[in-house]
Amino acid sequence: MDVVLEGFDTFLFDRLYAAALPTQTPRFYPNSTVSSMREMPTAYPSSTTWYFQPASQYLSFKPSQYAYMSQWTRDDWKRQALSLYIITWLFGLVVYYTFATLSYIFIFDKNTFNHPKYLKNQIRQEIAQTNRSLPVMAIFTVPFFLAEVRGYSKMYDATSEGPGLWYNYLQFPFFILFTDFFIYWIHRGLHHRSVYKFLHKPHHKWIMPTPYASHAFHPMDGYAQSLPYHIFPFLFPLNKFAYVFLFIFVNVWTVIIHDGEYVANSPIINGAACHTMHHLYFRFNYGQYTTLWDRLGGSYRQPNEELFQKELKMSKAEWEKQAREMEKMVVQEEGKDDRTYEPDEPKKLR
């Protein structure tokens, strides 16, 4: 996240902090350039000296004069924490709205609106839940990002700083396997009766989710399932650019498995069909990316074949079968079904 923070500092935060908390003592000579300022340390108060060091040798953003005009220097941990909070919250919203909307427009089957277990005003509710959750999740995520920025993780920039060229490729499947394993157990634990109704039930409100349900969690539910992503770079080396890519990938994948497009009829990939089984029947398919841990843990349920046949997946007979079994499962899991569904009369596609 240091590269991301450097970019935001250069193009946004330096100006904001310079205006909000201007320095009381000039830190540079008039008309001096940024490069010449770094060559004149006597121009800065010794107690508040900050020198620009690029976060990466491959990509850097040269600071403007505003970087030296605030009492809050870039290396102040409080400023970094506040900046990272804003980035995490707003970046999360941008990724969510961008990819959920693209999925909704181009992939999501609007016939889902006619499913008997589709909720009244569901999309509005999904978006509202996400908007409530993301700012809270960001609070608890910031300490990990702050520790990374301040050099406490095992993230590296150049290949020479990491285990070797081979690891540049191996880190991706390693990250996927690591996070998939721990998310499986965290997700399964969230279904334990002692915590389900308090933390995980809000996400299971969506029996037939849309892409906008992808991030519609209780904030502590979403945070708990994100922990493996944030812990990984403190235990194992990870290239900082790979980390940013994987952070985006994780969020996009979360949208994909809620898009209702059942393409991956695979015994290995935990795609949208597998995850639909989880939303319908609760106690199956806890995995994030693969079916491996569900198979080993005895919780795998193969998606109904009808889901991969376009003429059958949205048939009334298939929906009624899903609804009957779901009604039995929801009683076992929740005691009673307190959801409000759309009326039974035919609904227009929206």
N, C-alpha and C positions, 0 to 999 in steps of 0.2 A: 504493500500500500504506500510505500514511501514515494514511488514514482508518481502515483496518482495524486498524493498529497502535494508533491512539488508542482505538478501541473495546475492544480486548483489554487495553490498559493500564488503562483505567477500571474494567472489570469483573473483571479477573483479575490482571494482572501487578503493578499497584501494591501490592496487598495482599501478594502473594508476595515481592516485593523488599523491602517494608517489614519483613516478618518475618525474611527471610534476612539482609538487610544494613541494619539500622536505622541511622538517622543518629545521630551522636554529639552533634550540636548542634541544639537545637530550631530549626525553621525557621518557626515561626509562634507567635503569642501564643495562650495557652490560650483555648479557646472561640471563637476567631475563625473566620469563615466563609471559604470558598475565595475568594470575591470580595474580601473585605477583606484577605486575605493577599496578594493580588496588588497591593493598594494600599499595602503596607507593606514595601518592599524592604529596610529596615533589619533586618527580622526574619530575614533569610537571610544566611548567610555569603557574602561576595562571591565566593569561589572556587568555590562550588557552587550559585550561584543558577540557578534554573530558573523560567521564567514560562510559564504555559499560553497557547498560541496555537492556536486551532482549526485542524485540518488542512483544513477546508472551510467555506465560508460557508453551505453548504446542509445539511450534516450534521455535528454535533459532539457529543461526549460530555463533559459537564462533569466534571472530576476531583473525586474525594473528597479528604479530608484525607490519605489514604494516599499520594497522589501526591507529597507533600512530606515523607515520613517515611523515605526510604531514602537511603543514601549513593550509590546508583546512580540519578542523576536520569534522567528520561525522555530527555533529549537526549544521554546518554552512548552513544557508538557501540558499545561492547561490550555494553551492555544491549540496545540496539536489535538488534544482530546475533543475540544469544541468543534474544530474543523472536521475531524474524522466523524463525529456524530452527524454533522450536517451532510457530509458526503455519503455516509452509510444510509441515512434516511432517504435523502433525495435520489441517490443513485438506485436504491432499492425500488423506489416508486417508478422511476423512469424505466428500469428493466421490466418491472411488473406490467405497467400499462402498455409498454411497447409490444412485448412479446405476447401477452395475453390478448391484446386487441388484434394483433396480426393473426394469431391462432383462431380467434373468434370469427374474424372476417373470412379467412381463407381455408380453414380446416374444420372447425367445429360444425357438426351436423345440427342444424337448427330444428330438425324434427324431434330432438331431445325435449323441446318445450312441451311436447304432447305426452311425454312419459307420465304415468300416473303418480310417480314419486318425485316429480319436479315441483319445487316449492313456489309458492306465491311470491312474486317480486324477488326471485332468487338471485339474479345477477346483481341487483341493487344491494342485497344483503351481503353477498360475497365481497363486493367492493368496499362496503362500509366496514366489514370485519377486518379487511386488509389495511384500510386506512387507520384503523384504531391500533392495529398490532405492530405495524412497521416502526413507528417512532419509539415504541417501548422496547422492541427487540434491538433496535439500534443502541439503546443505552447499555445493554448488557454485552453487545458485540464490540463496542469501542475499546474496552480494556485489552482485548486480543490485538486489535489493529494498532493500538498505541504501543504495546510491547513489541510488535513487529517493527514499527517505524523507529523505535528507540534501540533496536539491535539485539533484542533478546531471543529472537527465533533463529532457526537454522536456514532461513532463506538466503539465497545467494544470487549474485548478478551474473558474473562471467562464468563460463564453463570451468575455467581454471580454479575457481573458488569452490566448486562442487566436487562430488565424487569422481566425475569424469564424463566424457561425451556419452557413454553408454547410458548414464543415469538420466540424461536429458530426455531420453525416450521412455525409459522404464518408470520414471516418476508418475506418468499419467495412469497406466494400469494399476500401479501400486497405490496411488491416491484413491482410485475408484474402489479397489478391493477393501482398503482400510476403512473408508467412510461407509461403504455398503454394509460391511460387517457390523459396525457399531450403530449405524442408523437402524438396522434390523432390530437389534436388541433394545435400543431406546424406544423405537416405535412400538415394539411388542410390550415393553414395560408400560407405555402410556395407555395400553388397553387393560391394565390391571384395574380391578374394581375400585381400589383405593384412590386412584388418580384419574381414571377415565372421565368421570362426570365433571371434574373440576378443570381439566386441562385439554383433553383430546376430543371431548364431545363436540365443541364448537366446529371443529373441522368435519366431523361426521354428520353435521347437520345437512350436508350436501350429499344426498343419496345418488343423484345423477349430476355430478359436478360439471361446471363449465370451466373454460380456461381461467376465468376470474376467481375460481375457488382455489387455485394453485397456492396462493399465499394467505388464504383466509383461515388463519389459525388463531388460537389463543396465543398471545405473545410468548408465554413461557413454553408452550408446546413447540412453536417454531424455533425458539432459541435452543431448546433441548436437542432438537433434531439437527441443528446446525453445529453443535459442539464438535463433532468429529472433524469437520472442515477446518475449524479454527485451531484445534489441538494438533493436527497433523504436522504443520511446519515447525512446531516446538519440539517435536520428537524426531522428525526426519528432514533431511535436506529437501528444499523445494525452490526451484527457480522463481524469482519474483514475478516474471512475466507469465510463467505457467500458472502461478497462483491467481493472477488477475483473470486469466483466461478461464481457469477452473471455477472461479467465483461466479463468472457470468454463465458458464455452462451449467452449473448446479441450478441456478435460478431458471434458466431456459428449460432444462430437463423437467423441473417441477411443473412448469406449464404444460410440457408435452404429455406427461402422464395423466393430465386432467383434460385433455382436449377432445376425448370421446372418439377419436379416429383410430380404429383398431387395425393398425397396419402390421405390427410386429407379432405375428402368430409364431412366436419363438419359444422353445423350452428354456432358453437362457435369459433373454432380455425381459425385464420387468416393465413392459410398456403400458400403454393406456388401457388395454384390455385386462391385464392382470390387476391394475390399480382400480379399475371399475369393479372387479370382483371384491376388492377390499372395501370399497365404499358401499356396495350392496350388502355384503355378507359379513363385514366387520373383522372376523377372526382369521382371515387368510391374507397371504401376500403382503407381508410387512416390509419387504425389501424395497430399496430405492432404485437400483439399476439392474440387478440380476435376480434370478430366482434361486440362486445357489443356497443362500442361508435359509430360505423358506423350505427348500427341499430337505436340507440337513436338519432343520428344526421341526419338520413335520407340519408346517403351516401352509404348504403350497396348495393352491387350487387352480387347476387348469381352466382357462377361460372357456366359456361355452362356445362351441363351434359356431353357433348361430351369429355370434358377434362379428365373424369374419365373412358373413354372407349378407351382402347389402340388402337383399330383398327380405331377409329374415330378422336382421338385428333390430329393426324398428317395427317389427310386426306386433300386432296386438297380443297374439298368443305368447310371444317371447316376453313382452312386458308384463303380462299377467302372471307368468311363471316366476319372473324375477320378483314381482311385488309380493306374491304369496310367501316365498321363502324369506324375503327381506323382513316381512312383518313378523315372522317367527323369530328371526335373529335379533331384531331390535328389542323384542320383549326380553330375550335372554341377556342382552348387553345393557339395556337401559331401563328395563322394567316397564316402560310405556313409551309410546311414540307421541311426543308433544309438538311435532312439526305441523305446519299449516301448508297443505298442498294446494296446487292450482285446482280450480273446479274441473269436473269431469267432462264438461262439454268441449268440443273441438276448439283448439286455440290457434290463432293466426301465428305464423312464423314471425319472429321479431329479430 
